[in-house]
Amino acid sequence: MKQAKWFIHPIFVFILSTVALAISLFLYIYWYVGVSEKLKSVIQHYQLDASQFFEAKTWVVILSLSLLVGVILAGILIIFIYNQKTLQLYRLQHTFISNFTHELKTPVTSLKLYLETFVRHELPRDELLKYIGFMLQDIERLSGNISSILNLARIETKVYEGDFTPVDLIETVRRFIAGNLHIFRDCDIRVEHQSGEPFIYPVIVSLFEMLLMNILTNAVKYNTSGKPRIDIAFERQTHSLLLRFRDNGIGIAKADKNKIFRKFYQGRLQESIPVGGSGIGLYLVQQIARLHRGKMVADSEGEGQGSIFTLILPYKVHEGKP
């Protein structure tokens, strides 16, 4: 798509139209005031009755006209902002469709290739098992992408079923990691909690585990080190509970820190990873955090310095208990 010339760019056209309308109003008032002053001098010179030439409601008309122009300008501004947001959303959706189509097509193409190989060739059992393992990985990737879309739709439409249950977040995290060792078998995941005190907080367990899955798989996916490492730490503050996920991945560009939780957004450093992503994983994480009255924030010292994702949950102390 060719870039529009500057003189037909929507922002330039909007500014030009607004300035033209404002100048028109100014020139009209300026002209009217000038004519009125000259007319007054004529009336005074010939000692005429001013009421025959000036209506008492003239300034009311001018004021009303000014207000109407102000309303028109406000309407133009609102329409302009709405159209810009619509255009931005269209671009994001176009990017998402392109990326997500690739995410779906790649494992399907791979599965088709393996199946065609099985049909055309007699393979030894060891090699057959190796290819089946690759196929299972592709199926997990395909299933994960589809699940992300479905879960996102459920959360955004607020039809996700589940009850808030008070649980110890530390034990929940440890149990989740232990139950998914087959996914993170090549990773070094450490849970740090020196105080030994439980972190009791009401969560929808299935959604909280979805948050963990997205954070941990992102730490593994966007990692170029030989062995991905993730340190999970817990901290209790006066009015909040903090869960920090520190990894040794590719890091986050400074310009992306406040954008990576947007829907369909692709970080600059993420584009350097061959695996890629759909741009909804971290958005989904943020929505889950907000559903639990918290928020997720990201930090990084720069490219190649790893990332820190912190889940902040509200916390109130009542006789030593949350």
C-alpha positions as a Python dict, from the first residue, in 0.01 Angstrom:
ca = {
    (1, 'M'): (0, 0, 0),
    (2, 'K'): (152, 332, -109),
    (3, 'Q'): (186, 606, 147),
    (4, 'A'): (-57, 894, 96),
    (5, 'K'): (87, 1229, -9),
    (6, 'W'): (117, 1481, 271),
    (7, 'F'): (-142, 1722, 126),
    (8, 'I'): (-415, 1455, 127),
    (9, 'H'): (-320, 1300, 460),
    (10, 'P'): (-621, 1286, 699),
    (11, 'I'): (-441, 1481, 972),
    (12, 'F'): (-342, 1761, 731),
    (13, 'V'): (-694, 1777, 584),
    (14, 'F'): (-847, 1788, 934),
    (15, 'I'): (-616, 2069, 1050),
    (16, 'L'): (-670, 2264, 727),
    (17, 'S'): (-1050, 2231, 753),
    (18, 'T'): (-1052, 2336, 1118),
    (19, 'V'): (-828, 2637, 1055),
    (20, 'A'): (-1038, 2739, 752),
    (21, 'L'): (-1360, 2725, 955),
    (22, 'A'): (-1209, 2921, 1244),
    (23, 'I'): (-1065, 3186, 1008),
    (24, 'S'): (-1404, 3218, 834),
    (25, 'L'): (-1574, 3286, 1168),
    (26, 'F'): (-1305, 3535, 1267),
    (27, 'L'): (-1323, 3722, 936),
    (28, 'Y'): (-1701, 3738, 958),
    (29, 'I'): (-1692, 3888, 1308),
    (30, 'Y'): (-1407, 4122, 1211),
    (31, 'W'): (-1597, 4240, 904),
    (32, 'Y'): (-1919, 4288, 1101),
    (33, 'V'): (-1746, 4487, 1376),
    (34, 'G'): (-1574, 4709, 1115),
    (35, 'V'): (-1898, 4777, 931),
    (36, 'S'): (-2077, 4850, 1259),
    (37, 'E'): (-1817, 5103, 1365),
    (38, 'K'): (-1839, 5286, 1032),
    (39, 'L'): (-2216, 5281, 1047),
    (40, 'K'): (-2208, 5428, 1397),
    (41, 'S'): (-1991, 5713, 1277),
    (42, 'V'): (-2241, 5786, 997),
    (43, 'I'): (-2534, 5780, 1243),
    (44, 'Q'): (-2355, 6017, 1479),
    (45, 'H'): (-2260, 6251, 1194),
    (46, 'Y'): (-2615, 6280, 1062),
    (47, 'Q'): (-2778, 6244, 1407),
    (48, 'L'): (-2995, 5951, 1305),
    (49, 'D'): (-3188, 5710, 1526),
    (50, 'A'): (-2951, 5417, 1600),
    (51, 'S'): (-3238, 5180, 1682),
    (52, 'Q'): (-3342, 5189, 1320),
    (53, 'F'): (-3008, 5046, 1212),
    (54, 'F'): (-2899, 4814, 1497),
    (55, 'E'): (-3096, 4523, 1634),
    (56, 'A'): (-3052, 4449, 2003),
    (57, 'K'): (-3019, 4077, 1924),
    (58, 'T'): (-2724, 4115, 1689),
    (59, 'W'): (-2460, 4009, 1942),
    (60, 'V'): (-2680, 3723, 2052),
    (61, 'V'): (-2677, 3600, 1693),
    (62, 'I'): (-2298, 3633, 1677),
    (63, 'L'): (-2258, 3448, 2006),
    (64, 'S'): (-2495, 3172, 1890),
    (65, 'L'): (-2305, 3146, 1562),
    (66, 'S'): (-1978, 3114, 1753),
    (67, 'L'): (-2120, 2839, 1972),
    (68, 'L'): (-2252, 2652, 1671),
    (69, 'V'): (-1913, 2672, 1503),
    (70, 'G'): (-1758, 2542, 1826),
    (71, 'V'): (-1999, 2249, 1826),
    (72, 'I'): (-1916, 2179, 1461),
    (73, 'L'): (-1543, 2185, 1539),
    (74, 'A'): (-1596, 1949, 1834),
    (75, 'G'): (-1799, 1716, 1614),
    (76, 'I'): (-1530, 1718, 1345),
    (77, 'L'): (-1267, 1641, 1611),
    (78, 'I'): (-1468, 1350, 1752),
    (79, 'I'): (-1529, 1206, 1405),
    (80, 'F'): (-1161, 1247, 1321),
    (81, 'I'): (-1047, 1071, 1640),
    (82, 'Y'): (-1298, 792, 1586),
    (83, 'N'): (-1186, 742, 1227),
    (84, 'Q'): (-820, 739, 1331),
    (85, 'K'): (-889, 477, 1597),
    (86, 'T'): (-1089, 273, 1347),
    (87, 'L'): (-802, 295, 1099),
    (88, 'Q'): (-553, 192, 1368),
    (89, 'L'): (-773, -102, 1468),
    (90, 'Y'): (-802, -205, 1103),
    (91, 'R'): (-424, -201, 1067),
    (92, 'L'): (-382, -402, 1387),
    (93, 'Q'): (-640, -655, 1273),
    (94, 'H'): (-473, -681, 933),
    (95, 'T'): (-139, -746, 1103),
    (96, 'F'): (-302, -997, 1336),
    (97, 'I'): (-471, -1184, 1049),
    (98, 'S'): (-142, -1201, 860),
    (99, 'N'): (53, -1322, 1163),
    (100, 'F'): (-213, -1557, 1291),
    (101, 'T'): (-270, -1706, 948),
    (102, 'H'): (100, -1783, 943),
    (103, 'E'): (73, -1931, 1294),
    (104, 'L'): (-206, -2162, 1178),
    (105, 'K'): (-68, -2244, 835),
    (106, 'T'): (284, -2336, 950),
    (107, 'P'): (191, -2635, 1172),
    (108, 'V'): (-74, -2751, 921),
    (109, 'T'): (182, -2747, 640),
    (110, 'S'): (428, -2931, 861),
    (111, 'L'): (171, -3197, 953),
    (112, 'K'): (80, -3244, 587),
    (113, 'L'): (447, -3290, 497),
    (114, 'Y'): (500, -3555, 766),
    (115, 'L'): (185, -3745, 666),
    (116, 'E'): (286, -3743, 300),
    (117, 'T'): (627, -3878, 405),
    (118, 'F'): (459, -4163, 595),
    (119, 'V'): (247, -4251, 291),
    (120, 'R'): (536, -4254, 41),
    (121, 'H'): (813, -4410, 249),
    (122, 'E'): (866, -4697, 489),
    (123, 'L'): (1049, -4546, 785),
    (124, 'P'): (1235, -4717, 1070),
    (125, 'R'): (1057, -4708, 1403),
    (126, 'D'): (1307, -4468, 1562),
    (127, 'E'): (1272, -4219, 1281),
    (128, 'L'): (895, -4267, 1278),
    (129, 'L'): (875, -4185, 1651),
    (130, 'K'): (1090, -3877, 1597),
    (131, 'Y'): (854, -3744, 1329),
    (132, 'I'): (551, -3826, 1542),
    (133, 'G'): (708, -3619, 1820),
    (134, 'F'): (742, -3326, 1579),
    (135, 'M'): (380, -3369, 1478),
    (136, 'L'): (266, -3364, 1840),
    (137, 'Q'): (455, -3036, 1890),
    (138, 'D'): (280, -2888, 1587),
    (139, 'I'): (-56, -3004, 1718),
    (140, 'E'): (13, -2847, 2058),
    (141, 'R'): (109, -2522, 1888),
    (142, 'L'): (-203, -2526, 1672),
    (143, 'S'): (-424, -2613, 1969),
    (144, 'G'): (-266, -2337, 2177),
    (145, 'N'): (-336, -2073, 1913),
    (146, 'I'): (-698, -2178, 1877),
    (147, 'S'): (-744, -2187, 2255),
    (148, 'S'): (-601, -1835, 2285),
    (149, 'I'): (-858, -1698, 2040),
    (150, 'L'): (-1148, -1877, 2209),
    (151, 'N'): (-1040, -1774, 2559),
    (152, 'L'): (-989, -1414, 2449),
    (153, 'A'): (-1340, -1404, 2305),
    (154, 'R'): (-1487, -1547, 2628),
    (155, 'I'): (-1305, -1301, 2851),
    (156, 'E'): (-1386, -995, 2638),
    (157, 'T'): (-1755, -1088, 2623),
    (158, 'K'): (-1753, -1173, 2997),
    (159, 'V'): (-1898, -1518, 2943),
    (160, 'Y'): (-1607, -1706, 3094),
    (161, 'E'): (-1734, -1948, 3356),
    (162, 'G'): (-1552, -1989, 3684),
    (163, 'D'): (-1566, -1904, 4053),
    (164, 'F'): (-1314, -1706, 4253),
    (165, 'T'): (-1152, -1941, 4501),
    (166, 'P'): (-902, -1833, 4771),
    (167, 'V'): (-581, -2027, 4704),
    (168, 'D'): (-216, -2009, 4801),
    (169, 'L'): (-59, -1858, 4489),
    (170, 'I'): (281, -2004, 4571),
    (171, 'E'): (154, -2360, 4588),
    (172, 'T'): (-62, -2299, 4279),
    (173, 'V'): (244, -2187, 4081),
    (174, 'R'): (452, -2482, 4200),
    (175, 'R'): (175, -2728, 4120),
    (176, 'F'): (131, -2575, 3775),
    (177, 'I'): (502, -2606, 3696),
    (178, 'A'): (513, -2964, 3824),
    (179, 'G'): (213, -3055, 3609),
    (180, 'N'): (366, -2907, 3294),
    (181, 'L'): (725, -3026, 3316),
    (182, 'H'): (688, -3185, 2974),
    (183, 'I'): (642, -2836, 2824),
    (184, 'F'): (927, -2675, 3019),
    (185, 'R'): (1159, -2975, 3040),
    (186, 'D'): (1452, -2782, 2887),
    (187, 'C'): (1405, -2479, 3113),
    (188, 'D'): (1540, -2377, 3451),
    (189, 'I'): (1238, -2249, 3646),
    (190, 'R'): (1294, -2144, 4006),
    (191, 'V'): (1033, -2038, 4260),
    (192, 'E'): (1178, -1807, 4523),
    (193, 'H'): (996, -1746, 4849),
    (194, 'Q'): (1217, -1695, 5150),
    (195, 'S'): (961, -1590, 5410),
    (196, 'G'): (760, -1911, 5377),
    (197, 'E'): (430, -1726, 5437),
    (198, 'P'): (136, -1825, 5216),
    (199, 'F'): (3, -1588, 4951),
    (200, 'I'): (-372, -1634, 4979),
    (201, 'Y'): (-572, -1462, 4708),
    (202, 'P'): (-908, -1537, 4537),
    (203, 'V'): (-859, -1638, 4174),
    (204, 'I'): (-1030, -1829, 3898),
    (205, 'V'): (-777, -2109, 3895),
    (206, 'S'): (-814, -2197, 3527),
    (207, 'L'): (-759, -1834, 3423),
    (208, 'F'): (-468, -1789, 3660),
    (209, 'E'): (-304, -2098, 3512),
    (210, 'M'): (-368, -1954, 3165),
    (211, 'L'): (-183, -1640, 3274),
    (212, 'L'): (108, -1851, 3397),
    (213, 'M'): (115, -2051, 3075),
    (214, 'N'): (134, -1739, 2858),
    (215, 'I'): (403, -1573, 3069),
    (216, 'L'): (621, -1884, 3090),
    (217, 'T'): (584, -1988, 2726),
    (218, 'N'): (668, -1631, 2616),
    (219, 'A'): (982, -1644, 2829),
    (220, 'V'): (1081, -1964, 2650),
    (221, 'K'): (972, -1860, 2299),
    (222, 'Y'): (1148, -1523, 2302),
    (223, 'N'): (1478, -1660, 2423),
    (224, 'T'): (1798, -1718, 2232),
    (225, 'S'): (2006, -1853, 2522),
    (226, 'G'): (2105, -2217, 2534),
    (227, 'K'): (1891, -2279, 2841),
    (228, 'P'): (1593, -2054, 2919),
    (229, 'R'): (1578, -1953, 3284),
    (230, 'I'): (1279, -1809, 3470),
    (231, 'D'): (1292, -1688, 3831),
    (232, 'I'): (953, -1648, 3998),
    (233, 'A'): (957, -1435, 4313),
    (234, 'F'): (681, -1335, 4556),
    (235, 'E'): (671, -1010, 4752),
    (236, 'R'): (416, -876, 4996),
    (237, 'Q'): (381, -498, 5022),
    (238, 'T'): (150, -284, 5232),
    (239, 'H'): (-130, -269, 4978),
    (240, 'S'): (-32, -522, 4714),
    (241, 'L'): (96, -869, 4637),
    (242, 'L'): (366, -892, 4370),
    (243, 'L'): (453, -1191, 4151),
    (244, 'R'): (768, -1129, 3949),
    (245, 'F'): (869, -1338, 3650),
    (246, 'R'): (1231, -1266, 3552),
    (247, 'D'): (1378, -1438, 3244),
    (248, 'N'): (1701, -1435, 3045),
    (249, 'G'): (1533, -1380, 2709),
    (250, 'I'): (1574, -1123, 2434),
    (251, 'G'): (1441, -839, 2649),
    (252, 'I'): (1200, -560, 2565),
    (253, 'A'): (1277, -247, 2364),
    (254, 'K'): (1228, 73, 2561),
    (255, 'A'): (962, 197, 2319),
    (256, 'D'): (761, -127, 2364),
    (257, 'K'): (730, -135, 2744),
    (258, 'N'): (395, 42, 2752),
    (259, 'K'): (263, -114, 2428),
    (260, 'I'): (323, -488, 2450),
    (261, 'F'): (-3, -547, 2637),
    (262, 'R'): (-209, -401, 2352),
    (263, 'K'): (-417, -632, 2139),
    (264, 'F'): (-236, -764, 1830),
    (265, 'Y'): (78, -564, 1913),
    (266, 'Q'): (410, -710, 1800),
    (267, 'G'): (723, -589, 1980),
    (268, 'R'): (1024, -477, 1781),
    (269, 'L'): (1258, -734, 1931),
    (270, 'Q'): (997, -1010, 1893),
    (271, 'E'): (1016, -977, 1517),
    (272, 'S'): (1372, -1112, 1530),
    (273, 'I'): (1249, -1450, 1659),
    (274, 'P'): (1168, -1702, 1382),
    (275, 'V'): (880, -1858, 1579),
    (276, 'G'): (685, -1532, 1602),
    (277, 'G'): (352, -1489, 1775),
    (278, 'S'): (-8, -1382, 1729),
    (279, 'G'): (9, -1064, 1937),
    (280, 'I'): (-268, -1162, 2177),
    (281, 'G'): (-81, -1356, 2447),
    (282, 'L'): (21, -1060, 2664),
    (283, 'Y'): (-308, -883, 2594),
    (284, 'L'): (-483, -1191, 2729),
    (285, 'V'): (-253, -1187, 3034),
    (286, 'Q'): (-345, -824, 3107),
    (287, 'Q'): (-717, -895, 3074),
    (288, 'I'): (-689, -1184, 3318),
    (289, 'A'): (-497, -963, 3562),
    (290, 'R'): (-766, -694, 3542),
    (291, 'L'): (-1036, -954, 3592),
    (292, 'H'): (-864, -1029, 3925),
    (293, 'R'): (-853, -656, 4012),
    (294, 'G'): (-482, -637, 3937),
    (295, 'K'): (-252, -539, 3653),
    (296, 'M'): (57, -665, 3475),
    (297, 'V'): (360, -443, 3413),
    (298, 'A'): (675, -514, 3212),
    (299, 'D'): (1031, -398, 3246),
    (300, 'S'): (1366, -470, 3085),
    (301, 'E'): (1717, -327, 3083),
    (302, 'G'): (1728, -356, 2706),
    (303, 'E'): (1798, -593, 2421),
    (304, 'G'): (1946, -922, 2535),
    (305, 'Q'): (1906, -832, 2904),
    (306, 'G'): (1595, -1037, 2974),
    (307, 'S'): (1251, -923, 3086),
    (308, 'I'): (1067, -880, 3413),
    (309, 'F'): (689, -923, 3418),
    (310, 'T'): (522, -828, 3745),
    (311, 'L'): (167, -918, 3842),
    (312, 'I'): (36, -664, 4095),
    (313, 'L'): (-266, -771, 4297),
    (314, 'P'): (-447, -555, 4555),
    (315, 'Y'): (-393, -656, 4916),
    (316, 'K'): (-551, -541, 5240),
    (317, 'V'): (-440, -640, 5587),
    (318, 'H'): (-709, -737, 5839),
    (319, 'E'): (-556, -863, 6159),
    (320, 'G'): (-259, -1001, 5973),
    (321, 'K'): (-466, -1175, 5705),
    (322, 'P'): (-535, -1068, 5345),
}
